[in-house]
């Protein structure tokens, strides 16, 4: 033989874990890091005939499966999306493969160029829908968003200030009331514009956001429909006006942090209900025990089981009003036990909330730090050199 032929099988040492695969398998994707022999050689150790890569072995299971399955990229269940995405970028699997993988899991994947290119192909109704649903789609949409948020905040503040006794039924009250009422026509017009331009009417009315919109504009519809001023004063000002505070949820539409909080709460309804049930059971049990422990002292504030339950609830949620306190030694001991139960009650739901927070956070916010560090390639090269030494 005149030359050295490349081995048909290649070996990888990924953070201490050994992997083997065929060379032809890697060469299916020549544009990737492992498929490109010129880039792959940077990790090769001729003494052991092994490629050494100091990266996640768990993530590499999915990376290697991508080559073996001819392009199926599946995130391991215990690897966070931002970490796995960084691994995919390191192995240079391409934005298309990463985007398809994230889309299958419901994660956002931005493609600004496509959006800008396809904008001209949209119909008038689609452009109108995009104007209201995507504030960053144009400068006009951003200006409208700013005006809407200012009006929303102003009208809600007016609804709060007119309840002050200093205004009463003065001329200032009537002016502020008219301003608050008639600015709602903007929200009414927006609602019907979104209703006309929506791609799906059934989904539109099933959306929580649009249900909130209907409740928010309900006072205006009532104000228009009822001509009797006395009924307006009773119904509109004292009942339906409360719904207008819901317009503050407009802020959550356009700020991902607020939207994330609302989504986490909506996804944790079952956990919250279980927490409430646990607090109810614990407060009933511990409150009853505390009541019987306090029977020795006739002057004890815990004069009934409901009083004991109220003391237990205050202790569990660390409210600490102090209106009811135990006075006997046994009662104090059980109250201390209640405090310990309260600590566990707070910790256990936090574990579930943390998991859902991380999942929703990575879905709503793309991790871009890897793309923003211009020195990252040089840092990796230095790290490889130090690892070889």
Secondary structure, 3 states (H helix, E strand, C coil): CCCCCCCCEEEEEECCEEEEEEHHHHHHHCCCCCCCHHHHHHHEECCCCEEEECCCHHHHHHHHHHHHCCCCCCCCCCCCHHHHHHHHHHCCCCHHHHHHHHHHCCCCCCCHHHHHHHHHHCCHHHHHHHHHHCHHHCHHHHHHHHHHHHHHHHHHHHHHHCCCCCCCCCHHHHHHHHHHHHCHHHHHHHHHHHHHHCCCHHHHHHCHHHHHHHHHHHHHHHHHHCCCHHHHHHHHHHCHHHHHHHHHHHHHHHCHHHHHHHHHHHHCHHHHHHHHHHHHHHHHHHHHHHHHHHHHCCCCCCCCHHHHHHHHHHHHCCCCCCCCCCCCHHHHHHHHHHHHHHHHHHHHHHHHHHHHHHHHHHHHCCCCHHHHCCCHHHHHHHHHHHHHC
